Amino acid sequence: MIGLNTVRYFVDVTNKKAVKPSVYCTVLFACMMVLPVTRLTGGEPASNHKIPAEPARKYTDVEDLAQDYLKALRTGKTTDFEKLYTHDSVIIENFSTLLGFNMEYNLLSDFTDVVKSGTKMGIDWNRVRFVNAEYITKKDGPFLLAHPLVVIFQHRLFRYRIYLNATKINGEWSLVPIEREKPIIRLSAAGN
């Protein structure tokens, strides 16, 4: 058996170059350390592995959905907003094929429009307070709809309204796209 000290160089077969034992051992050690990590992450390096997202909250009440919508506006992050609508692939596909538009894209673009519109109006989303959610539920075939769902919030001395659509899908409330009129955010009348 030959020890590492007696051999001065290893031959790198792929590049046909001599490699010092210290370099060879360093590379071998690094490979041994990376192998268990790539096996645990399914072959991806640990830095690229996504942490599983927390499961989406199930909304059995429309008012809870409205409150979480306002929380998502406070952060302005689409990742917080994405928890507020269904990700059922069959439902999303039906919206695309039957109604002719991309449900997720429309919801996300509407959310970013609301954030931008409010900021232009001088609303500091971190300082808004949820006041109320107004809605009337009605049956439309197999669906229970809250159309429109009006989220009322306060910023400083003023109350504002945002109109949304929601429907109950598989026993839980979810936002669905809305065709908006201008303006996106409306200043409420005094006393409302």
C-alpha positions as CSV (number, residue, x, y, z in Angstrom):
1,M,0.0,0.0,0.0
2,I,1.4,3.3,-1.0
3,G,0.9,6.3,1.3
4,L,0.2,9.8,0.1
5,N,3.7,11.0,1.2
6,T,5.4,8.5,-1.1
7,V,3.5,9.6,-4.2
8,R,4.2,13.2,-5.3
9,Y,1.5,13.6,-8.0
10,F,-1.8,12.0,-9.1
11,V,-2.6,12.0,-12.7
12,D,-5.9,13.8,-13.7
13,V,-7.1,11.5,-16.4
14,T,-9.6,14.0,-18.0
15,N,-7.1,16.8,-18.4
16,K,-4.0,14.7,-18.5
17,K,-2.2,16.8,-15.9
18,A,-0.5,16.0,-12.7
19,V,-2.3,17.0,-9.6
20,K,-0.6,17.5,-6.2
21,P,-2.0,15.1,-3.5
22,S,-3.1,18.0,-1.3
23,V,-5.2,19.4,-4.1
24,Y,-6.6,16.0,-4.9
25,C,-7.5,15.4,-1.2
26,T,-9.1,18.8,-0.9
27,V,-11.3,18.2,-4.0
28,L,-12.1,14.7,-2.8
29,F,-13.1,16.0,0.7
30,A,-15.3,18.7,-0.9
31,C,-17.1,16.1,-3.0
32,M,-17.7,14.0,0.0
33,M,-19.2,17.0,1.8
34,V,-21.4,18.0,-1.1
35,L,-22.8,14.5,-1.9
36,P,-25.0,14.2,1.2
37,V,-26.3,17.7,0.7
38,T,-27.3,17.1,-2.9
39,R,-28.9,13.8,-2.0
40,L,-31.0,15.5,0.6
41,T,-32.1,18.3,-1.7
42,G,-32.9,16.1,-4.7
43,G,-29.7,16.9,-6.6
44,E,-29.9,20.6,-6.2
45,P,-27.2,22.6,-4.3
46,A,-28.4,23.6,-0.9
47,S,-28.3,27.4,-1.8
48,N,-30.8,26.9,-4.7
49,H,-33.2,24.7,-2.7
50,K,-36.5,26.4,-1.9
51,I,-37.9,26.2,1.6
52,P,-41.4,24.8,1.3
53,A,-44.0,27.5,1.6
54,E,-46.3,27.5,4.6
55,P,-49.7,26.0,3.7
56,A,-52.3,28.5,2.5
57,R,-54.9,29.5,5.1
58,K,-58.4,28.2,4.5
59,Y,-60.9,30.9,4.5
60,T,-64.3,29.9,5.8
61,D,-65.4,33.5,6.3
62,V,-65.3,36.3,3.8
63,E,-64.3,38.8,6.4
64,D,-61.1,36.9,7.2
65,L,-60.2,36.9,3.5
66,A,-60.8,40.7,3.4
67,Q,-58.6,41.2,6.5
68,D,-55.7,39.1,5.0
69,Y,-56.1,41.1,1.7
70,L,-55.4,44.3,3.6
71,K,-52.4,42.6,5.3
72,A,-51.0,41.7,1.9
73,L,-51.5,45.3,0.8
74,R,-49.5,46.4,3.9
75,T,-46.5,44.3,2.9
76,G,-47.0,44.9,-0.9
77,K,-45.6,41.4,-1.5
78,T,-47.3,39.3,-4.2
79,T,-46.2,36.2,-2.2
80,D,-48.5,37.3,0.7
81,F,-51.3,38.0,-1.8
82,E,-50.9,34.6,-3.6
83,K,-52.3,32.9,-0.5
84,L,-55.7,34.5,-1.0
85,Y,-56.8,32.7,-4.1
86,T,-57.2,29.1,-5.1
87,H,-54.3,27.3,-6.8
88,D,-56.4,24.4,-7.9
89,S,-55.1,23.7,-11.4
90,V,-58.5,22.6,-12.7
91,I,-60.2,25.8,-11.6
92,I,-57.3,27.9,-13.0
93,E,-57.5,26.0,-16.3
94,N,-61.2,26.5,-16.5
95,F,-60.8,30.3,-16.1
96,S,-58.3,30.3,-18.9
97,T,-60.2,28.1,-21.4
98,L,-63.8,29.0,-20.6
99,L,-63.5,32.7,-19.8
100,G,-60.5,33.5,-22.0
101,F,-58.1,35.0,-19.4
102,N,-55.3,33.9,-17.1
103,M,-56.7,34.0,-13.6
104,E,-53.4,34.2,-11.7
105,Y,-52.0,36.9,-14.0
106,N,-55.1,39.0,-13.7
107,L,-55.2,38.7,-9.9
108,L,-51.5,39.6,-9.5
109,S,-51.6,42.5,-11.9
110,D,-54.8,43.9,-10.1
111,F,-53.0,43.6,-6.8
112,T,-50.0,45.5,-7.9
113,D,-52.3,48.1,-9.5
114,V,-54.1,48.6,-6.2
115,V,-50.7,49.0,-4.4
116,K,-49.5,51.5,-6.9
117,S,-52.7,53.4,-7.1
118,G,-52.9,53.7,-3.3
119,T,-49.3,54.9,-3.1
120,K,-50.0,57.6,-5.7
121,M,-53.0,58.7,-3.6
122,G,-50.7,59.2,-0.6
123,I,-51.7,56.0,1.2
124,D,-49.0,54.6,3.4
125,W,-50.0,50.9,3.4
126,N,-48.1,50.3,6.6
127,R,-50.5,52.7,8.4
128,V,-53.9,51.4,7.2
129,R,-56.5,50.0,9.5
130,F,-59.1,47.4,8.5
131,V,-62.6,48.8,9.2
132,N,-65.1,46.4,7.6
133,A,-65.9,44.1,4.8
134,E,-69.3,44.5,3.0
135,Y,-70.7,41.8,0.8
136,I,-73.9,40.1,-0.2
137,T,-73.7,36.4,-0.9
138,K,-75.7,34.8,-3.7
139,K,-75.9,31.5,-5.4
140,D,-74.8,31.2,-9.0
141,G,-75.2,27.5,-10.0
142,P,-72.8,25.5,-7.8
143,F,-70.9,28.6,-6.7
144,L,-71.6,30.9,-3.7
145,L,-70.5,34.4,-4.6
146,A,-69.6,37.5,-2.6
147,H,-70.1,40.0,-5.4
148,P,-68.9,42.6,-4.9
149,L,-66.7,42.2,-1.8
150,V,-65.9,45.7,-0.6
151,V,-62.9,46.1,1.7
152,I,-63.2,49.2,3.8
153,F,-60.1,50.6,5.4
154,Q,-58.9,53.8,7.1
155,H,-55.8,55.8,6.5
156,R,-55.4,58.9,8.6
157,L,-58.8,60.6,8.7
158,F,-60.2,59.1,5.6
159,R,-62.0,55.8,4.8
160,Y,-61.4,54.1,1.5
161,R,-63.1,51.2,-0.4
162,I,-61.6,48.6,-2.7
163,Y,-64.0,46.4,-4.7
164,L,-63.1,42.8,-5.2
165,N,-64.8,39.5,-6.2
166,A,-64.8,36.4,-4.1
167,T,-66.3,33.0,-4.5
168,K,-66.6,29.9,-2.3
169,I,-64.7,27.0,-4.0
170,N,-64.6,23.6,-2.4
171,G,-65.8,25.0,0.9
172,E,-63.4,27.9,1.2
173,W,-63.5,31.5,0.0
174,S,-61.1,32.6,-2.7
175,L,-60.5,35.8,-4.6
176,V,-61.4,35.7,-8.3
177,P,-60.6,38.3,-10.9
178,I,-62.6,41.5,-11.3
179,E,-63.1,43.9,-14.2
180,R,-62.5,47.3,-12.7
181,E,-63.8,50.7,-13.4
182,K,-61.7,53.7,-12.6
183,P,-60.7,54.6,-9.9
184,I,-59.4,51.5,-8.3
185,I,-59.6,52.8,-4.7
186,R,-62.5,55.0,-3.8
187,L,-62.7,57.6,-1.1
188,S,-65.7,56.7,1.1
189,A,-68.4,59.3,1.9
190,A,-68.3,60.8,5.3
191,G,-69.8,58.5,7.9
192,N,-69.3,55.3,5.9
